[in-house]
Amino acid sequence: MTMPRTYACVKKLTSSSSSSAENLAKKAKSAFGSSFRRLVSVKFGNEEEKQFGKLNKGKKFVALWGNGDYGRLGLGNLQSQWRPKPLFSSAFDNQSVKEIACGGAHTLFLTENGNVYATGLNDFGQLGISDYKSYTTEPLRVSGLPKEVMKISAGYHHSAAITVDGELYMWGKNANGQLGLGKKAEQVVPLPSKVECLNGVTISTASLGFEHSIAVTDGGEPLSWGGGELGRLGHGHESSILGFLKSSSEYTPRLIKELEGVKVKSISAGMLHSACISENGAVYFFGERALEKMFFGKANNATTPSMISSLPFSKEVACGGYHTCVITNGGDLYTWGSNENGCLGIGYSGVAHTPERVEGPFLGEPVSKVACGWKHTAAVSGGNIYTWGWGGSHGTFSEDGHSPGGQLVCLYPFTLCG
């Protein structure tokens, strides 16, 4: 889950053209006046020229923008950034970055060498560096990972890394068992800890939400654990021997029985809901208000996975705060759920109870990637990054690293070049 008001991408620098400035920020009609924003490659101004000019053409670098409180952007300060700012390889001991994960107020970076770096808020040890720093404004290397890492994920207050041999390590807040370390584990784990109960199991991917986690084995089996309120784990309501409802929290990874026999290829954990896509392209949804919003009945929540039959065969899913996005096999983008600040990109401000296709710039080019934050969305199409929804906060930063901020619909976006 990409969290509130922070954007990041890995980009290659390409040559610019001043004439392309005329195409800046093309807009699709909507209740917000600007449903999508795109910035094509333009001639840099003096400030950008100084920063981006340090890079060689064709060389990868990290670009970040959005809310900068607690140092989550890793730029050495607490300032919000309304245009993409580069983060150079020197911040990662001269290693290239291949993957980024944005959490509640922290950010993880995975280098090509398999090392993990973290920046931002550390109130629950989610940075994996120590428990004495409350936040850091520059990336620090995560301690205690004994092997090369191939994938990372960031939740609201917790983090995860999957090693090259499929071992899962987790750290951060553990109040509801979201680290999968067992019921007796500490509620705050400041350094990476191996999920021992998964010994002999190879994890291929993981996604972290607000206080829950989900993962998929190399055999396509979906597991979930952590806080299970509102059905976000997909395990349903269960009673104890005495007839009382059991705690909804799971302290170790547990197979989602309703999906037993279904091979899962894509998963995502949102704020209070989850979703996955099977190997054959079927989309399953569970958690807060899933049944009601998908017209499956009057129940407020889907405590076990329900298939969304109205969607075409799909390949990727992303869950945000209260909305969900799916990319179909044909590259179409569908969204549904809460539409606060226009995060669905469908041209009007109301809630979408069923999946709706996002049109605008995506009618001519297929969507290849999508990510959701709390109230914002970003997608890659035709080599460009498009963003819409809540544009972030901007205000006066206090000394403790917190920004009271304000609100702006639509962030100034950036182009992802090939």
C-alpha positions as CSV (number, residue, x, y, z in Angstrom):
1,M,0.0,0.0,0.0
2,T,1.4,3.4,-1.0
3,M,0.5,5.7,1.8
4,P,-0.7,9.3,2.3
5,R,0.8,12.1,0.1
6,T,4.1,10.7,-0.9
7,Y,5.2,9.7,-4.4
8,A,8.4,8.1,-5.6
9,C,9.7,6.5,-8.7
10,V,12.9,5.2,-10.2
11,K,13.6,7.1,-13.5
12,K,16.1,7.4,-16.3
13,L,17.2,10.8,-17.4
14,T,16.6,11.7,-21.0
15,S,17.1,14.8,-23.1
16,S,14.5,17.6,-22.9
17,S,12.7,19.8,-25.4
18,S,11.5,23.3,-24.6
19,S,8.7,23.0,-27.2
20,S,7.1,20.1,-25.2
21,A,6.2,22.6,-22.4
22,E,3.1,23.5,-24.5
23,N,1.8,20.0,-23.6
24,L,2.2,20.5,-19.9
25,A,-0.6,19.4,-17.5
26,K,-3.3,18.3,-20.0
27,K,-6.6,18.0,-18.2
28,A,-9.6,15.7,-18.4
29,K,-13.0,17.3,-17.5
30,S,-14.1,16.4,-14.0
31,A,-15.9,17.9,-11.0
32,F,-12.4,18.8,-9.7
33,G,-11.3,20.6,-12.8
34,S,-8.2,18.4,-13.2
35,S,-8.8,14.7,-13.0
36,F,-5.3,13.8,-14.3
37,R,-2.0,15.6,-14.4
38,R,1.0,14.8,-16.5
39,L,4.3,16.6,-16.9
40,V,6.1,15.7,-20.1
41,S,9.9,16.2,-20.4
42,V,10.6,20.0,-20.4
43,K,13.6,22.2,-20.4
44,F,14.7,22.4,-16.7
45,G,14.9,25.8,-14.9
46,N,18.0,26.9,-13.0
47,E,17.2,24.9,-9.9
48,E,16.4,21.7,-11.7
49,E,19.3,22.1,-14.0
50,K,21.7,22.1,-11.1
51,Q,20.2,18.9,-9.6
52,F,19.4,16.8,-12.7
53,G,22.5,18.1,-14.5
54,K,24.6,16.0,-12.1
55,L,23.3,12.8,-13.8
56,N,24.5,11.2,-16.9
57,K,21.9,10.6,-19.7
58,G,20.4,7.1,-19.4
59,K,21.4,6.7,-15.7
60,K,18.8,5.6,-13.2
61,F,18.0,7.8,-10.2
62,V,15.2,8.1,-7.6
63,A,12.7,10.9,-7.9
64,L,10.4,11.8,-5.0
65,W,7.7,14.4,-4.4
66,G,4.8,15.0,-2.0
67,N,4.6,15.5,1.8
68,G,8.0,15.7,3.4
69,D,7.2,15.6,7.1
70,Y,9.4,13.4,9.3
71,G,11.9,13.3,6.4
72,R,10.0,10.6,4.5
73,L,11.3,11.8,1.2
74,G,14.9,11.3,2.3
75,L,16.1,14.6,1.0
76,G,17.7,15.8,4.2
77,N,14.9,18.1,5.2
78,L,11.3,18.2,6.3
79,Q,10.0,20.1,3.3
80,S,7.2,19.1,0.9
81,Q,8.1,18.9,-2.7
82,W,5.7,20.0,-5.4
83,R,8.0,19.0,-8.2
84,P,10.0,15.8,-8.4
85,K,13.4,16.0,-6.6
86,P,16.2,13.6,-7.4
87,L,17.8,11.4,-4.7
88,F,21.3,10.5,-5.8
89,S,23.0,7.1,-5.5
90,S,25.4,8.6,-2.9
91,A,22.5,8.4,-0.5
92,F,22.6,4.6,-1.0
93,D,26.4,4.1,-0.8
94,N,26.5,4.6,-4.6
95,Q,24.2,1.6,-5.3
96,S,21.4,1.9,-7.9
97,V,17.8,1.7,-6.5
98,K,15.4,-0.8,-8.2
99,E,12.3,-0.6,-5.9
100,I,10.6,1.8,-3.6
101,A,7.9,1.2,-1.0
102,C,6.0,4.1,0.7
103,G,4.5,3.6,4.1
104,G,2.4,5.7,6.5
105,A,5.2,8.3,7.0
106,H,8.3,6.3,6.1
107,T,9.9,5.1,2.8
108,L,11.9,2.0,2.0
109,F,14.4,1.7,-0.9
110,L,15.8,-1.6,-2.3
111,T,19.1,-1.4,-4.2
112,E,20.2,-3.5,-7.1
113,N,22.7,-5.2,-4.7
114,G,19.8,-6.4,-2.5
115,N,20.3,-3.9,0.4
116,V,17.4,-2.0,2.0
117,Y,17.5,1.6,3.1
118,A,14.8,3.5,5.1
119,T,13.9,7.1,5.8
120,G,11.1,9.0,7.7
121,L,9.2,8.3,10.8
122,N,10.5,5.6,13.2
123,D,8.1,5.9,16.2
124,F,7.4,2.1,16.1
125,G,10.8,1.0,14.7
126,Q,9.4,0.8,11.2
127,L,12.8,2.0,9.7
128,G,14.6,-1.1,11.0
129,I,17.6,0.9,12.0
130,S,17.3,1.2,15.8
131,D,14.8,2.4,18.4
132,Y,16.6,5.5,19.5
133,K,15.9,7.7,16.5
134,S,12.3,9.0,16.3
135,Y,12.8,9.9,12.6
136,T,15.5,10.5,10.0
137,T,15.6,12.8,7.0
138,E,18.1,10.8,5.0
139,P,18.1,7.1,4.0
140,L,19.9,4.8,6.5
141,R,20.7,1.2,5.8
142,V,18.3,-1.3,7.5
143,S,20.2,-3.4,10.0
144,G,20.1,-7.2,10.6
145,L,19.1,-8.5,7.2
146,P,21.4,-11.5,6.7
147,K,20.7,-12.1,3.0
148,E,20.2,-10.3,-0.2
149,V,16.7,-8.9,-0.5
150,M,14.5,-9.2,-3.7
151,K,11.3,-7.5,-2.6
152,I,10.1,-4.9,0.0
153,S,6.8,-3.7,1.3
154,A,5.8,-0.9,3.7
155,G,2.6,-0.7,5.8
156,Y,1.4,2.2,7.9
157,H,3.8,1.5,10.8
158,H,5.5,-1.8,9.8
159,S,7.8,-3.0,7.1
160,A,8.8,-6.3,5.3
161,A,11.6,-7.7,3.2
162,I,11.7,-11.0,1.2
163,T,15.1,-12.5,0.6
164,V,16.3,-14.1,-2.6
165,D,15.5,-17.5,-1.1
166,G,12.0,-16.6,-0.1
167,E,12.4,-15.9,3.6
168,L,10.2,-13.2,5.1
169,Y,11.6,-10.6,7.6
170,M,9.4,-8.0,9.3
171,W,9.8,-5.1,11.7
172,G,8.0,-2.2,13.2
173,K,4.6,-2.0,15.0
174,N,3.2,-5.4,16.1
175,A,0.2,-4.5,18.4
176,N,-2.1,-6.7,16.4
177,G,0.3,-9.4,15.3
178,Q,0.9,-7.8,11.9
179,L,4.6,-8.9,12.0
180,G,3.6,-12.6,12.2
181,L,6.0,-13.4,15.0
182,G,3.6,-15.1,17.3
183,K,1.4,-14.0,20.2
184,K,4.3,-13.6,22.7
185,A,6.3,-11.3,20.5
186,E,7.0,-7.7,21.5
187,Q,4.5,-5.0,20.3
188,V,7.4,-3.0,18.9
189,V,10.2,-4.8,16.9
190,P,12.8,-2.2,15.8
191,L,15.0,-4.5,13.8
192,P,14.2,-7.1,11.1
193,S,13.0,-10.5,12.5
194,K,12.5,-13.6,10.5
195,V,9.0,-15.0,10.5
196,E,10.1,-18.4,11.9
197,C,6.7,-20.1,11.5
198,L,7.3,-19.9,7.7
199,N,10.4,-22.1,7.8
200,G,10.3,-24.3,4.7
201,V,7.8,-22.0,3.0
202,T,9.0,-19.8,0.1
203,I,7.3,-16.4,0.0
204,S,7.1,-14.8,-3.4
205,T,5.4,-11.5,-2.6
206,A,3.9,-9.6,0.3
207,S,1.7,-6.5,0.9
208,L,1.2,-4.6,4.1
209,G,-1.8,-2.5,5.1
210,F,-2.7,-0.4,8.1
211,E,-2.4,-3.2,10.8
212,H,-2.5,-6.3,8.7
213,S,-0.3,-8.2,6.2
214,I,-0.8,-10.6,3.3
215,A,1.6,-12.7,1.4
216,V,1.7,-15.3,-1.4
217,T,3.8,-18.5,-1.5
218,D,5.7,-19.6,-4.5
219,G,2.8,-22.1,-5.1
220,G,0.2,-19.3,-5.2
221,E,-1.2,-19.9,-1.7
222,P,-2.5,-16.6,0.0
223,L,-1.7,-16.0,3.6
224,S,-2.9,-13.2,5.9
225,W,-2.3,-12.1,9.5
226,G,-2.5,-9.1,11.9
227,G,-5.6,-7.1,12.8
228,G,-8.6,-8.8,11.2
229,E,-11.4,-6.3,12.0
230,L,-13.9,-5.8,9.3
231,G,-12.9,-9.0,7.6
232,R,-9.7,-7.6,6.0
233,L,-7.9,-11.0,6.6
234,G,-10.5,-13.0,4.7
235,H,-10.9,-15.6,7.5
236,G,-14.6,-15.0,8.3
237,H,-16.3,-14.9,11.7
238,E,-15.3,-17.8,14.0
239,S,-16.6,-18.8,17.4
240,S,-14.8,-20.4,20.3
241,I,-15.8,-23.7,22.0
242,L,-17.9,-21.7,24.4
243,G,-19.7,-20.0,21.6
244,F,-18.1,-16.6,21.9
245,L,-16.5,-14.9,18.9
246,K,-12.8,-15.3,18.7
247,S,-10.4,-12.5,18.5
248,S,-10.1,-11.2,14.9
249,S,-6.4,-10.9,15.1
250,E,-4.0,-13.5,13.7
251,Y,-0.5,-13.5,15.2
252,T,1.1,-15.8,12.6
253,P,0.5,-16.2,8.9
254,R,-2.6,-18.3,8.1
255,L,-3.9,-19.7,4.9
256,I,-7.1,-18.0,3.6
257,K,-9.3,-21.1,3.4
258,E,-11.9,-19.7,1.1
259,L,-9.1,-19.4,-1.5
260,E,-7.7,-22.8,-1.0
261,G,-7.0,-24.3,-4.4
262,V,-6.9,-20.9,-6.0
263,K,-3.5,-19.9,-7.3
264,V,-3.0,-16.2,-6.5
265,K,-0.6,-14.0,-8.6
266,S,-1.3,-10.5,-7.3
267,I,-2.2,-9.2,-3.9
268,S,-2.7,-5.9,-2.1
269,A,-3.5,-4.8,1.4
270,G,-5.4,-1.5,1.9
271,M,-6.3,0.5,4.9
272,L,-9.2,-1.8,6.0
273,H,-9.6,-4.1,3.1
274,S,-7.6,-6.5,0.9
275,A,-7.8,-7.9,-2.7
276,C,-6.1,-10.5,-4.8
277,I,-6.1,-11.8,-8.4
278,S,-6.0,-15.5,-9.2
279,E,-3.7,-17.0,-11.9
280,N,-6.7,-17.2,-14.3
281,G,-7.5,-13.4,-13.8
282,A,-10.3,-13.5,-11.3
283,V,-10.4,-10.6,-8.8
284,Y,-11.3,-11.3,-5.1
285,F,-12.1,-8.7,-2.5
286,F,-12.6,-8.8,1.2
287,G,-12.8,-6.3,4.1
288,E,-14.7,-3.1,4.9
289,R,-18.0,-2.7,3.2
290,A,-17.0,-4.9,0.4
291,L,-20.4,-6.7,0.0
292,E,-22.5,-3.6,0.3
293,K,-20.4,-1.6,-2.1
294,M,-20.2,-4.4,-4.6
295,F,-24.0,-5.0,-4.5
296,F,-23.5,-8.5,-3.1
297,G,-26.0,-7.9,-0.3
298,K,-26.8,-5.8,2.7
299,A,-23.9,-6.8,4.9
300,N,-21.5,-4.1,5.8
301,N,-18.3,-6.1,5.4
302,A,-17.1,-9.2,3.4
303,T,-15.3,-11.3,6.0
304,T,-14.3,-13.9,3.4
305,P,-13.2,-13.3,-0.2
306,S,-15.9,-12.5,-2.8
307,M,-15.2,-12.7,-6.5
308,I,-16.0,-9.6,-8.6
309,S,-17.6,-11.1,-11.6
310,S,-18.2,-7.8,-13.5
311,L,-14.4,-7.3,-14.1
312,P,-12.6,-8.6,-17.2
313,F,-9.7,-11.0,-16.6
314,S,-7.1,-8.9,-14.7
315,K,-3.4,-9.0,-13.8
316,E,-2.7,-6.4,-11.1
317,V,-4.6,-5.0,-8.1
318,A,-3.8,-2.1,-5.8
319,C,-5.7,-1.1,-2.6
320,G,-5.7,2.4,-1.2
321,G,-7.2,4.0,1.9
322,Y,-10.8,3.3,0.8
323,H,-10.5,2.6,-2.9
324,T,-9.2,-0.1,-5.2
325,C,-7.7,-0.2,-8.7
326,V,-7.3,-3.1,-11.1
327,I,-5.5,-3.4,-14.4
328,T,-7.0,-5.9,-16.8
329,N,-5.1,-8.2,-19.1
330,G,-5.8,-5.7,-21.9
331,G,-4.3,-2.8,-20.0
332,D,-7.6,-1.1,-19.0
333,L,-7.7,0.5,-15.6
334,Y,-10.8,0.1,-13.3
335,T,-11.4,1.8,-10.0
336,W,-14.1,1.8,-7.3
337,G,-14.8,2.7,-3.7
338,S,-14.5,6.1,-2.0
339,N,-13.9,8.9,-4.4
340,E,-12.8,11.6,-2.0
341,N,-10.6,14.2,-3.7
342,G,-11.2,12.5,-7.0
343,C,-8.9,9.5,-6.3
344,L,-10.9,7.3,-8.7
345,G,-10.2,9.4,-11.7
346,I,-13.6,8.8,-13.2
347,G,-14.7,12.4,-13.7
348,Y,-17.2,12.9,-10.9
349,S,-17.0,13.1,-7.1
350,G,-19.4,10.4,-6.0
351,V,-18.6,6.9,-4.5
352,A,-18.4,4.2,-7.2
353,H,-20.2,1.1,-5.9
354,T,-19.0,-1.0,-8.8
355,P,-15.8,-1.0,-10.9
356,E,-15.7,1.8,-13.5
357,R,-13.2,2.1,-16.3
358,V,-10.8,5.1,-16.0
359,E,-10.7,6.8,-19.4
360,G,-9.0,10.2,-20.1
361,P,-5.4,9.6,-21.2
362,F,-5.7,5.8,-20.9
363,L,-8.0,5.3,-24.0
364,G,-5.1,5.3,-26.4
365,E,-2.4,3.7,-24.3
366,P,-2.6,0.6,-22.0
367,V,-1.9,1.1,-18.3
368,S,1.2,-1.0,-17.2
369,K,1.4,-0.1,-13.5
370,V,-0.9,1.4,-10.8
371,A,-0.4,2.4,-7.1
372,C,-2.8,3.7,-4.5
373,G,-2.3,5.9,-1.5
374,W,-4.8,7.0,1.1
375,K,-6.7,9.4,-1.2
376,H,-4.6,9.5,-4.3
377,T,-3.6,7.3,-7.2
378,A,-0.8,7.0,-9.7
379,A,-0.5,5.0,-12.9
380,V,2.1,4.4,-15.6
381,S,0.9,4.5,-19.2
382,G,2.9,5.0,-22.4
383,G,6.0,5.9,-20.5
384,N,4.3,8.6,-18.5
385,I,3.3,8.8,-14.8
386,Y,-0.2,10.2,-14.3
387,T,-1.5,11.2,-10.8
388,W,-4.8,12.2,-9.4
389,G,-6.6,12.7,-6.1
390,W,-5.3,14.3,-3.0
391,G,-2.2,16.2,-3.9
392,G,-0.7,16.3,-0.4
393,S,-0.1,18.8,2.3
394,H,1.9,22.0,2.3
395,G,2.5,24.2,5.3
396,T,4.8,25.2,8.1
397,F,6.8,22.4,9.5
398,S,7.5,22.1,13.2
399,E,10.7,21.0,14.8
400,D,9.4,17.6,15.6
401,G,9.1,16.8,12.0
402,H,5.3,17.0,11.7
403,S,3.5,19.1,9.1
404,P,0.0,20.3,9.9
405,G,-0.3,21.1,6.2
406,G,-3.1,22.0,3.9
407,Q,-4.9,20.3,1.1
408,L,-4.5,20.5,-2.6
409,V,-6.3,18.4,-5.2
410,C,-3.9,17.0,-7.8
411,L,-0.2,16.9,-7.4
412,Y,2.2,18.2,-10.0
413,P,3.3,14.9,-11.6
414,F,6.3,13.6,-13.5
415,T,7.0,11.6,-16.6
416,L,8.6,8.2,-16.3
417,C,10.9,7.8,-19.3
418,G,12.1,4.5,-20.7
